[in-house]
Amino acid sequence: MSAAPVGIGWRQPHYEALLERRPDLGFIEVHAENFFADGGATLAVLEAGREAYPVSLHGVGLALGSAAGLDGWHLDRLARLADRVQPDWVSDHASFARVGSGLHAADLLPIPFDDESLALMVRHVDQVQQRLGRRMLVENISAYVGWSGGTLAEPEFFNELTRRSGCGLLLDVNNVFVNARNAGHAPADAAREAMRWVDAIRPGSVGEIHLAGHGELPDGFVIDDHGSRVRDEVWQVYRHALARHGPVPTLIEWDTAVPALDVLLDEAARARAVQA
């Protein structure tokens, strides 16, 4: 298997160290909304990072599954940033956050997996891709509540979304595992459930993989907190995903309790070793 690029999420504590050390990475990923300003030091840092590495713009605010529609201001800002940075990938989540009153929840809320929600997502993804003039990736989320009455299995939903809109799937294997754990499965069984989820995804549709750590509460509930090393069971699912879908660009996410840069680089090295 040939290798695919492995990157890390580039967060503020590592801005300076990464630019000074220039470690061997395939790309860096940033949260797009942090760079929506027209100028200033933050945008200058991103442009310096773009000179050193390919960049992935990962959004958390498009709210692609919101029945209220997309926020035009948000989409315009994303388009301006993409034009300026020329990222290798642009991505966001299969979630909703907006309601008709203009209220925007500060969370990635789950969508129902049914035909109506699918048609809405296809329209919104197409709108984003037309505005950006490029293909986007849509990520599966970790969900702590859900909708009753769904008529589509989650992998089937993403298969239809990628087929109808032409977008790619940003496969977060940690999210799949977390959802399986919160469905009541022990870690080993959750890994097997996650592998079956991965097997159900249409070949050729996965454009990127996310790896992250998660936390477990005393009552056994699992939180996708991106605050620790990738768990062994998630590495198992990652190996399975590579065997099923081939080499795919892979990101190490770490957003809370951000450690020293060397810890992220060590996780990235492990991902490269798994690919090899």
C-alpha positions in Angstrom: 0.0 0.0 0.0 1.4 3.4 -1.0 1.4 6.0 1.7 -1.0 9.0 1.9 -0.2 12.3 3.6 -0.6 12.5 7.4 -1.2 15.8 9.1 -2.1 17.4 12.4 -4.6 19.9 13.5 -2.6 23.2 13.8 -3.8 25.0 16.9 -2.7 28.3 18.5 -0.3 26.8 21.1 1.7 25.3 18.2 1.7 28.2 15.7 5.2 29.4 16.5 6.8 26.0 17.1 5.6 24.5 13.9 6.8 27.4 11.8 10.2 27.3 13.5 10.8 23.6 13.4 9.0 22.7 10.1 8.5 19.0 11.1 7.9 16.4 8.4 4.1 16.5 7.8 1.9 15.9 4.8 -0.4 18.8 5.7 -1.9 21.0 8.4 -5.6 21.5 9.2 -7.1 24.6 10.8 -10.6 25.5 11.8 -11.8 27.8 9.0 -13.9 30.1 11.2 -10.8 31.2 13.2 -9.5 33.0 10.1 -12.6 34.8 8.8 -11.2 38.3 9.6 -10.0 40.4 6.6 -6.5 40.6 8.0 -4.4 40.8 11.1 -1.9 38.6 12.8 -3.9 35.4 12.8 -4.4 35.4 9.0 -0.8 36.2 8.5 0.1 33.1 10.6 -2.1 31.0 8.4 -0.5 32.4 5.2 2.9 31.5 6.7 1.7 28.0 7.4 0.4 27.7 3.8 3.9 28.5 2.5 5.3 25.6 4.5 2.6 23.0 4.1 -0.6 22.1 2.2 -3.6 23.3 4.2 -7.0 21.8 5.0 -9.8 24.1 6.0 -12.1 22.3 8.4 -15.3 24.1 9.3 -17.6 23.8 12.2 -20.2 26.4 11.4 -21.8 25.7 8.0 -24.6 23.7 9.6 -25.2 21.8 6.3 -28.3 20.0 7.7 -30.2 23.0 8.9 -33.7 23.4 7.4 -33.3 27.2 7.8 -30.8 27.2 5.0 -27.1 28.2 4.9 -25.8 31.4 6.4 -24.9 33.5 3.4 -22.4 35.6 5.3 -20.6 32.5 6.6 -20.4 30.9 3.2 -19.1 34.2 1.7 -16.4 34.3 4.3 -15.4 30.7 3.7 -15.2 31.3 0.0 -13.0 34.4 0.5 -10.7 32.4 2.8 -10.5 29.5 0.3 -9.7 31.9 -2.5 -6.9 33.4 -0.4 -5.4 30.2 1.0 -6.1 27.8 -1.8 -6.5 24.8 0.5 -6.1 21.2 -0.6 -9.4 20.2 1.2 -12.4 22.0 2.5 -14.7 20.2 4.9 -17.5 20.5 7.4 -20.0 18.3 9.3 -23.2 16.5 8.6 -25.0 18.4 11.3 -27.5 21.2 11.9 -27.1 24.3 14.1 -29.3 27.1 12.6 -33.0 27.8 13.1 -35.3 30.2 11.3 -35.0 32.9 13.9 -31.3 33.2 13.1 -30.2 31.4 16.3 -27.0 29.4 15.8 -26.3 26.7 18.4 -22.6 26.4 19.4 -22.7 22.6 18.8 -22.8 20.0 16.0 -26.3 18.7 16.4 -27.3 15.4 14.7 -29.6 15.2 11.7 -32.2 12.6 10.9 -31.2 10.0 8.4 -34.1 10.0 6.1 -34.9 11.0 2.5 -36.0 14.5 3.4 -32.9 15.2 5.3 -30.8 13.7 2.5 -32.4 15.9 -0.1 -31.7 19.0 2.1 -28.1 18.0 2.6 -27.6 17.4 -1.1 -28.9 20.9 -1.9 -26.7 22.6 0.7 -23.6 20.7 -0.3 -24.2 21.5 -3.9 -24.7 25.2 -2.9 -21.4 25.2 -1.1 -19.5 23.5 -3.9 -20.9 25.8 -6.5 -19.9 28.8 -4.4 -16.4 27.6 -3.6 -15.8 26.1 -7.1 -14.4 23.0 -5.5 -15.4 19.6 -4.1 -15.9 19.5 -0.3 -15.8 16.7 2.2 -18.5 16.1 4.8 -17.8 14.5 8.1 -19.8 12.0 10.1 -20.3 13.3 13.7 -20.4 11.8 17.1 -24.0 12.1 18.4 -25.2 11.9 21.9 -28.9 12.1 21.0 -30.7 11.0 17.9 -33.9 11.2 15.9 -36.6 8.5 15.9 -38.1 7.2 12.7 -35.0 7.3 10.5 -35.4 5.4 7.3 -31.8 5.2 6.2 -28.8 3.6 7.9 -26.1 6.2 8.5 -23.6 4.7 6.0 -26.4 4.5 3.4 -27.1 8.2 4.0 -23.5 9.1 3.3 -23.3 6.8 0.3 -26.3 8.6 -1.3 -25.0 12.0 -0.3 -21.6 11.5 -1.9 -23.1 9.9 -5.0 -25.8 12.6 -5.6 -23.7 15.7 -4.7 -20.2 14.6 -5.8 -18.8 15.5 -2.4 -16.4 13.2 -0.5 -16.8 11.7 3.0 -14.5 12.8 5.8 -14.5 9.6 7.7 -13.9 10.2 11.4 -13.3 6.7 12.7 -13.2 7.9 16.3 -16.7 9.3 15.9 -18.0 5.9 14.6 -16.4 4.1 17.5 -17.7 6.6 20.1 -21.2 6.2 18.7 -20.9 2.4 18.9 -19.7 2.7 22.5 -22.6 4.9 23.5 -25.0 2.4 21.9 -24.0 0.0 24.7 -21.1 -1.9 23.1 -18.0 -2.8 25.0 -14.7 -1.6 23.4 -13.9 -4.7 21.4 -17.5 -5.1 20.2 -17.6 -1.3 19.4 -14.5 -1.7 17.2 -16.2 -4.5 15.3 -19.4 -2.4 14.9 -17.3 0.5 13.6 -15.5 -1.8 11.1 -18.9 -3.0 9.8 -19.9 0.7 9.4 -16.7 1.3 7.5 -17.4 -1.7 5.3 -20.8 -0.3 4.3 -19.3 2.9 2.9 -19.1 3.2 -0.9 -15.5 2.6 -2.2 -13.9 5.6 -3.6 -15.9 8.1 -1.6 -13.6 8.6 1.4 -11.5 11.7 0.9 -9.9 12.1 4.3 -9.8 10.2 7.7 -9.8 11.9 11.1 -8.2 10.2 14.2 -8.7 11.6 17.7 -8.9 10.6 21.3 -12.0 10.4 23.5 -12.9 10.4 27.1 -15.0 8.1 29.2 -17.2 9.3 32.1 -17.6 7.3 35.3 -21.0 6.0 34.1 -19.5 4.6 30.9 -20.7 7.4 28.6 -18.1 8.3 26.0 -17.3 11.9 24.9 -15.5 12.8 21.7 -13.3 15.4 23.3 -10.2 15.3 21.1 -8.2 15.5 24.3 -6.0 12.4 24.4 -4.1 9.9 22.3 -5.9 7.8 19.9 -7.2 4.6 21.6 -6.0 1.2 20.5 -9.4 0.1 19.3 -9.6 3.2 17.1 -6.2 2.3 15.6 -7.7 -1.1 14.8 -10.6 0.6 13.0 -8.2 2.8 11.2 -6.2 -0.2 9.9 -9.4 -1.8 8.7 -10.5 1.5 7.0 -7.2 1.6 5.1 -7.6 -2.1 4.0 -11.1 -1.3 2.8 -10.6 2.1 1.2 -6.9 2.3 0.4 -4.5 5.0 1.5 -6.4 8.1 2.5 -5.0 11.5 3.8 -5.2 11.2 7.6 -5.4 13.9 10.3 -4.5 13.7 14.0 -7.0 16.0 15.8 -6.3 17.3 19.3 -8.4 20.3 20.5 -8.6 20.1 24.3 -5.8 19.8 26.8 -3.4 20.4 23.9 -0.1 18.7 24.6 3.4 19.5 23.4 3.8 19.5 19.6 6.0 16.3 19.9 3.0 14.3 21.1 1.0 15.2 18.0 4.0 14.4 15.8 4.3 11.0 17.6 0.7 10.2 16.8 1.2 11.3 13.2 4.2 9.0 13.0 2.1 6.1 14.3 -0.5 6.8 11.5 2.3 6.7 8.9 3.6 3.4 10.4 0.1 1.9 10.2 -0.1 2.9 6.6 3.2 1.3 5.9 
